[in-house]
Amino acid sequence: MEYSHRYHAYPTQEVAAELEHHLDVHRQLYNHVRCDYEQAPEDDKPSEYDQNNKLPEWKRKWPVFGELHSKAAQATVARFHRNLSNLRKKKEKGYKVGRLKRQAPTEYQSVTYSQSGFDLDEKRGYDKYAYVRFSKIGWVKIRYSRPIPDHTTIKEVTFKKETTGEWFVSFGLETDDTDLPEKPDVESLDTSNSVGIDLGILNYIHTSDGKTVDWLDLEDDYERLRREQRKLSRKEKGSNNYEKQRREVAKGKRHLKRKVLDYQHKITTWLVKEYDAVFVEDLNVSGMLQGEGNARNKQDVAWRQFITLLEYKADLYGAHVVQVEARGTTKECASCGVETAKPIWVREHSCPSCGFKTDRDANAAMNVLQRGFSELGLGWPESTPVETVTATGTADFQRVSASHVIETGSLPS
């Protein structure tokens, strides 16, 4: 299994200048790799292997490239070809794509050292700090908020400068699957240790066993960001004051992203610790964003990021995460299966066929749970949440506020 740990970095002024310089040289190398590829005949485009073999020649011809560590330079070549591969995949899926563009200084923000060219000194730091050495650059102090696990291998290290001016160091880690907790046997799953999740509208999530988690209130953060953006619009572009205010706007945007990510980390950790199996809708996120409605809120929710975190945490904590077909989970009755159309403003499920009544999102979560069992090839258990759920008017769902998640870092059992 591959995953990463990210740390805030605090380079000295001298080392920061070296980081900036190497970042720019790697940008130039990336652009040179792109140019070399673009100028080659259509029927004879160089591969990643071909361009790696050209690196010694380029270093002799342009000495500035000789300042780079060999593995870091190869990682930059690999970066171009990875971007190229992603572009091809989008084209194959029917997206209209152009060519990879030339990277400007403001767009190229990170450098990766693969396999070698770096060292981690955990003992040199103190009070939750450590140091990372990058070859041909120097030592960088990091806030060592969580140690690298002993059973993992560091495959690569990346330093990055955010638009806020902050530096970060990320470790790409690999662990043997035998070191991970064993997932429960599928045959042992039932409604007592499994849960269906509806990614809601009024609530952030609604579970099939009657728990709801509130949305994260970001309105004050957005208002502060809007104020900073208005200030930026009044500055003269290119001036020192403009650059200073641009960083304030970047910090505001970064704060929003971190707040959402932290919230999702806490919710997903709770889910995989609480349940042996978590079933979630396989949402067409890009389609949702293209549709009518509040696209900004949908992006803040970052459902795809939420599901990715859920799958990653499931491997770490030994739980099953299964995505199921999302279409029809709201319309279909969890009790009898009859579909009933519901406008978005109708928040109650009331089946005209069997009379089953409950909250709209609770009904969807139960359908997700049922589809999850079918996906795993399990029969629907005799005792289900549908049999014990209360009618909408008298339901006492266990509501968890966003502030509780933020303050405690977990949710109640």
C-alpha positions as CSV (number, residue, x, y, z in Angstrom):
1,M,0.0,0.0,0.0
2,E,1.2,3.5,-0.9
3,Y,0.3,6.6,1.0
4,S,2.0,9.9,2.2
5,H,2.7,12.0,5.2
6,R,2.9,15.8,4.8
7,Y,4.7,18.2,7.1
8,H,5.0,22.0,7.4
9,A,8.6,23.0,6.6
10,Y,10.6,26.0,8.0
11,P,13.8,26.4,5.9
12,T,16.3,29.1,6.8
13,Q,16.5,32.1,4.5
14,E,19.7,30.7,2.8
15,V,18.1,27.3,2.3
16,A,14.8,28.8,1.1
17,A,16.8,30.6,-1.6
18,E,18.3,27.3,-2.7
19,L,14.9,25.7,-2.7
20,E,13.6,28.5,-4.9
21,H,16.5,28.2,-7.3
22,H,16.2,24.4,-7.7
23,L,12.5,24.8,-8.1
24,D,13.1,27.2,-11.0
25,V,15.7,25.0,-12.6
26,H,13.4,22.0,-12.5
27,R,10.8,24.1,-14.1
28,Q,13.2,24.9,-16.9
29,L,14.0,21.2,-17.3
30,Y,10.3,20.3,-17.5
31,N,9.8,22.9,-20.2
32,H,12.9,21.6,-22.0
33,V,11.5,18.0,-21.9
34,R,8.2,19.3,-23.2
35,C,9.9,21.2,-26.1
36,D,12.1,18.2,-27.0
37,Y,9.0,16.0,-27.1
38,E,6.9,18.5,-29.1
39,Q,9.6,19.1,-31.7
40,A,10.0,15.3,-32.4
41,P,8.2,13.8,-35.4
42,E,4.7,12.5,-34.7
43,D,5.8,8.9,-35.5
44,D,9.0,9.1,-33.4
45,K,8.1,10.7,-30.1
46,P,10.7,10.1,-27.4
47,S,9.7,7.9,-24.4
48,E,10.5,8.6,-20.8
49,Y,13.4,6.2,-21.1
50,D,14.8,8.1,-24.2
51,Q,14.7,11.4,-22.5
52,N,16.3,10.1,-19.3
53,N,19.2,9.0,-21.5
54,K,19.5,12.5,-22.9
55,L,19.9,14.1,-19.4
56,P,23.8,13.7,-19.3
57,E,24.0,15.4,-22.7
58,W,21.7,18.2,-21.6
59,K,23.8,18.7,-18.5
60,R,26.9,19.1,-20.6
61,K,25.2,21.5,-23.0
62,W,23.4,23.5,-20.3
63,P,25.5,23.5,-17.0
64,V,22.5,24.8,-15.0
65,F,20.9,21.3,-15.3
66,G,24.1,19.9,-13.8
67,E,23.2,21.5,-10.5
68,L,20.3,19.1,-10.1
69,H,20.4,15.7,-8.4
70,S,20.1,12.9,-11.0
71,K,17.1,11.2,-9.4
72,A,15.3,14.5,-8.9
73,A,15.9,15.3,-12.6
74,Q,14.6,11.9,-13.7
75,A,11.5,12.5,-11.5
76,T,10.9,15.8,-13.4
77,V,11.1,13.9,-16.7
78,A,8.7,11.3,-15.3
79,R,6.4,14.1,-14.2
80,F,6.0,15.3,-17.8
81,H,5.3,11.8,-19.1
82,R,2.8,11.2,-16.3
83,N,0.9,14.4,-17.2
84,L,1.0,13.3,-20.9
85,S,-0.5,9.9,-20.0
86,N,-3.2,11.6,-18.0
87,L,-4.0,13.8,-20.9
88,R,-4.3,10.8,-23.2
89,K,-6.6,9.0,-20.8
90,K,-8.9,12.1,-20.7
91,K,-8.9,12.2,-24.5
92,E,-9.9,8.5,-24.7
93,K,-12.8,9.2,-22.4
94,G,-14.1,11.8,-24.8
95,Y,-12.9,15.0,-23.2
96,K,-11.7,17.8,-25.4
97,V,-8.0,18.3,-24.5
98,G,-5.2,20.3,-26.0
99,R,-1.5,19.9,-25.4
100,L,0.6,20.3,-22.2
101,K,1.4,23.9,-21.8
102,R,4.7,25.6,-20.8
103,Q,5.0,26.0,-17.1
104,A,5.3,29.5,-15.7
105,P,7.2,30.3,-12.5
106,T,3.9,30.7,-10.6
107,E,2.6,27.3,-11.8
108,Y,5.5,25.0,-11.0
109,Q,5.5,24.5,-7.3
110,S,7.1,21.2,-6.3
111,V,10.2,19.0,-6.8
112,T,10.4,15.3,-6.0
113,Y,13.5,13.3,-5.0
114,S,12.8,9.6,-5.9
115,Q,14.6,6.7,-4.2
116,S,17.8,8.7,-3.2
117,G,19.1,12.2,-2.7
118,F,17.5,12.8,0.7
119,D,17.9,11.9,4.4
120,L,15.6,12.2,7.4
121,D,17.2,12.9,10.7
122,E,14.6,12.4,13.5
123,K,17.0,12.9,16.3
124,R,18.4,16.3,15.2
125,G,15.2,18.1,15.9
126,Y,13.5,18.6,19.3
127,D,9.9,19.2,20.6
128,K,8.2,17.5,17.6
129,Y,10.7,18.8,15.0
130,A,13.0,16.9,12.6
131,Y,15.2,17.7,9.7
132,V,15.3,16.6,6.0
133,R,18.4,16.9,3.9
134,F,18.0,17.5,0.1
135,S,21.1,16.8,-1.9
136,K,22.7,19.9,-3.3
137,I,20.3,22.1,-1.3
138,G,20.8,21.5,2.5
139,W,18.9,20.7,5.6
140,V,15.2,21.7,6.0
141,K,13.5,21.8,9.4
142,I,10.0,20.3,9.5
143,R,7.3,20.1,12.2
144,Y,7.4,16.3,12.8
145,S,3.7,16.1,13.9
146,R,3.6,12.3,13.3
147,P,6.6,10.0,13.0
148,I,7.1,7.9,9.9
149,P,6.0,4.3,10.9
150,D,8.8,1.9,11.4
151,H,7.3,-0.7,9.0
152,T,7.2,1.7,6.1
153,T,9.7,2.4,3.3
154,I,10.3,6.0,2.1
155,K,10.0,5.8,-1.6
156,E,10.3,9.6,-2.4
157,V,10.3,13.0,-0.8
158,T,8.8,16.1,-2.3
159,F,9.2,19.8,-1.3
160,K,6.6,22.3,-2.3
161,K,6.1,26.0,-2.0
162,E,2.4,26.9,-1.7
163,T,0.9,30.1,-3.2
164,T,0.8,31.4,0.4
165,G,4.6,31.4,0.5
166,E,4.6,28.4,3.0
167,W,6.9,25.4,2.4
168,F,5.8,21.8,2.9
169,V,7.6,18.4,2.7
170,S,5.8,15.2,1.8
171,F,7.0,11.7,2.2
172,G,5.8,9.0,-0.2
173,L,5.5,5.9,1.9
174,E,5.1,2.2,1.0
175,T,4.1,-0.5,3.4
176,D,3.8,-4.3,2.9
177,D,0.1,-5.4,2.9
178,T,1.0,-8.0,5.5
179,D,1.7,-5.2,7.9
180,L,-1.8,-3.8,7.6
181,P,-4.7,-4.9,9.8
182,E,-6.6,-7.9,8.4
183,K,-10.1,-6.9,7.2
184,P,-13.1,-8.8,8.7
185,D,-14.3,-11.8,6.8
186,V,-17.1,-10.8,4.4
187,E,-19.4,-13.6,5.7
188,S,-19.3,-12.0,9.2
189,L,-20.8,-8.7,8.0
190,D,-24.4,-7.8,9.0
191,T,-26.4,-4.7,9.8
192,S,-24.9,-4.5,13.3
193,N,-21.3,-3.9,12.0
194,S,-22.0,-2.4,8.6
195,V,-23.4,1.0,7.5
196,G,-24.8,2.7,4.5
197,I,-23.9,6.4,3.9
198,D,-26.0,8.9,2.1
199,L,-24.0,12.0,1.1
200,G,-26.7,14.5,2.0
201,I,-28.1,17.9,1.3
202,L,-29.4,19.1,4.7
203,N,-26.8,17.0,6.5
204,Y,-23.2,16.2,5.5
205,I,-23.8,12.5,5.9
206,H,-26.8,10.4,7.0
207,T,-26.1,6.8,8.1
208,S,-28.5,3.8,7.8
209,D,-28.5,3.4,11.6
210,G,-29.9,6.8,12.3
211,K,-26.9,9.1,12.7
212,T,-26.6,12.5,11.0
213,V,-23.5,14.7,10.8
214,D,-24.0,18.5,10.2
215,W,-22.5,20.5,7.5
216,L,-19.4,22.5,8.2
217,D,-20.3,26.2,8.4
218,L,-17.9,28.1,6.1
219,E,-19.8,31.3,5.7
220,D,-17.6,33.4,8.0
221,D,-14.5,32.1,6.2
222,Y,-16.0,32.9,2.8
223,E,-16.9,36.4,4.0
224,R,-13.3,37.0,5.2
225,L,-12.0,35.7,1.8
226,R,-14.4,38.1,-0.1
227,R,-13.0,41.0,1.9
228,E,-9.4,40.1,1.1
229,Q,-10.3,39.7,-2.6
230,R,-11.9,43.1,-2.6
231,K,-8.8,44.6,-1.1
232,L,-6.7,42.8,-3.8
233,S,-8.9,44.3,-6.6
234,R,-7.9,47.8,-5.3
235,K,-4.2,47.2,-5.5
236,E,-2.0,48.0,-8.4
237,K,-1.1,44.8,-10.2
238,G,2.7,44.0,-10.0
239,S,3.3,46.3,-7.0
240,N,4.6,45.1,-3.6
241,N,1.3,45.8,-2.0
242,Y,-0.4,43.7,-4.6
243,E,1.9,40.7,-4.0
244,K,1.4,41.1,-0.2
245,Q,-2.4,41.1,-0.6
246,R,-2.3,38.2,-3.1
247,R,-0.7,36.1,-0.4
248,E,-3.5,37.0,2.0
249,V,-6.1,35.9,-0.5
250,A,-4.1,32.6,-1.1
251,K,-4.0,32.1,2.7
252,G,-7.7,32.5,2.9
253,K,-8.3,29.9,0.1
254,R,-5.8,27.6,1.7
255,H,-7.5,27.9,5.1
256,L,-10.8,26.8,3.5
257,K,-9.3,23.7,1.9
258,R,-7.5,22.7,5.1
259,K,-10.7,23.1,7.2
260,V,-12.7,20.9,4.8
261,L,-9.9,18.3,4.6
262,D,-9.5,18.2,8.4
263,Y,-13.2,17.7,8.8
264,Q,-13.2,14.8,6.3
265,H,-10.3,13.2,8.0
266,K,-12.1,13.1,11.3
267,I,-15.4,11.8,9.9
268,T,-13.8,9.1,7.7
269,T,-11.6,7.9,10.6
270,W,-14.6,7.5,12.8
271,L,-16.5,5.5,10.2
272,V,-13.7,3.0,9.5
273,K,-13.1,2.5,13.3
274,E,-16.8,2.2,14.1
275,Y,-17.9,-0.2,11.4
276,D,-16.4,-3.3,9.7
277,A,-18.0,-2.3,6.3
278,V,-18.9,1.1,5.0
279,F,-21.1,1.4,1.8
280,V,-21.2,4.7,0.0
281,E,-22.7,6.0,-3.3
282,D,-20.5,6.1,-6.4
283,L,-21.3,9.7,-7.3
284,N,-20.7,11.3,-10.7
285,V,-19.0,14.3,-9.1
286,S,-18.1,16.1,-12.4
287,G,-21.7,15.7,-13.6
288,M,-23.0,17.2,-10.3
289,L,-20.7,20.2,-10.7
290,Q,-21.8,20.8,-14.3
291,G,-25.5,20.7,-13.3
292,E,-27.6,23.6,-12.0
293,G,-27.4,24.5,-8.4
294,N,-24.8,25.7,-5.9
295,A,-21.6,24.3,-7.4
296,R,-19.4,26.1,-4.9
297,N,-20.9,24.2,-2.0
298,K,-20.6,20.9,-3.9
299,Q,-16.9,21.6,-4.4
300,D,-16.5,22.5,-0.7
301,V,-18.0,19.1,0.2
302,A,-15.4,17.5,-2.1
303,W,-17.2,14.2,-2.2
304,R,-14.6,12.5,-4.4
305,Q,-11.9,13.5,-1.9
306,F,-14.2,12.2,0.9
307,I,-14.5,8.8,-0.8
308,T,-10.8,8.6,-1.5
309,L,-10.0,9.3,2.1
310,L,-12.5,6.7,3.2
311,E,-10.9,4.0,1.0
312,Y,-7.4,4.9,2.2
313,K,-8.4,4.8,5.9
314,A,-10.2,1.5,5.4
315,D,-6.9,-0.1,4.4
316,L,-5.1,1.4,7.4
317,Y,-7.7,0.4,10.0
318,G,-8.9,-2.9,8.4
319,A,-12.4,-2.2,7.1
320,H,-14.3,-2.8,3.9
321,V,-15.4,0.2,1.8
322,V,-17.6,-0.5,-1.2
323,Q,-19.1,2.0,-3.7
324,V,-22.5,1.2,-5.0
325,E,-24.7,2.5,-7.8
326,A,-26.1,5.9,-6.7
327,R,-29.0,6.1,-9.2
328,G,-32.4,5.7,-7.6
329,T,-31.4,5.4,-3.9
330,T,-33.6,8.4,-3.0
331,K,-36.6,7.3,-5.1
332,E,-36.6,3.6,-4.2
333,C,-38.4,2.5,-1.1
334,A,-36.1,0.8,1.3
335,S,-38.9,-1.4,2.5
336,C,-40.6,-2.6,-0.6
337,G,-38.5,-1.3,-3.5
338,V,-41.2,0.7,-5.3
339,E,-39.9,3.9,-6.8
340,T,-41.5,7.2,-6.1
341,A,-40.4,10.5,-7.6
342,K,-39.5,13.2,-5.1
343,P,-38.7,16.9,-5.8
344,I,-35.6,18.1,-4.0
345,W,-37.6,20.1,-1.5
346,V,-39.5,17.0,-0.3
347,R,-37.6,15.8,2.7
348,E,-39.8,12.9,3.7
349,H,-40.1,9.5,2.2
350,S,-43.6,8.2,2.2
351,C,-44.2,5.0,0.1
352,P,-47.7,4.9,-1.5
353,S,-47.3,1.1,-1.9
354,C,-46.4,-0.2,1.6
355,G,-46.9,3.0,3.7
356,F,-43.3,3.0,5.0
357,K,-42.3,6.5,6.2
358,T,-39.0,8.0,7.2
359,D,-36.6,10.8,6.5
360,R,-35.6,11.0,2.8
361,D,-31.9,10.7,3.4
362,A,-32.4,7.8,5.9
363,N,-34.3,5.9,3.2
364,A,-31.4,6.5,0.8
365,A,-28.8,5.4,3.3
366,M,-30.7,2.1,3.9
367,N,-30.9,1.5,0.1
368,V,-27.1,2.1,0.0
369,L,-26.6,-0.5,2.7
370,Q,-28.8,-3.0,0.9
371,R,-27.0,-2.5,-2.4
372,G,-23.7,-2.9,-0.5
373,F,-24.7,-6.3,0.7
374,S,-25.8,-7.3,-2.8
375,E,-22.4,-6.0,-4.2
376,L,-20.6,-8.3,-1.9
377,G,-22.8,-11.2,-2.8
378,L,-24.5,-11.4,0.6
379,G,-28.2,-11.9,1.3
380,W,-30.2,-9.2,2.9
381,P,-30.3,-10.0,6.7
382,E,-33.6,-10.9,8.3
383,S,-33.2,-8.1,10.8
384,T,-32.8,-4.8,9.0
385,P,-32.8,-1.1,9.9
386,V,-36.1,-0.8,7.9
387,E,-37.9,-2.9,10.5
388,T,-37.0,-0.7,13.4
389,V,-36.9,2.8,11.9
390,T,-39.3,5.3,13.3
391,A,-41.7,7.5,11.2
392,T,-40.4,10.9,10.2
393,G,-42.5,12.8,12.7
394,T,-41.3,10.9,15.7
395,A,-37.8,9.9,14.6
396,D,-35.0,10.7,17.1
397,F,-31.9,10.6,14.9
398,Q,-28.6,10.9,16.6
399,R,-27.5,14.3,15.4
400,V,-23.8,15.3,15.5
401,S,-22.9,18.9,15.1
402,A,-20.0,20.1,13.0
403,S,-18.5,21.9,16.1
404,H,-18.4,18.6,18.0
405,V,-16.5,16.9,15.2
406,I,-14.0,19.8,15.1
407,E,-13.5,20.1,18.9
408,T,-13.3,16.5,19.8
409,G,-11.8,15.1,16.6
410,S,-14.2,12.2,16.6
411,L,-17.9,11.3,16.7
412,P,-19.9,9.5,19.4
413,S,-20.5,5.8,19.1
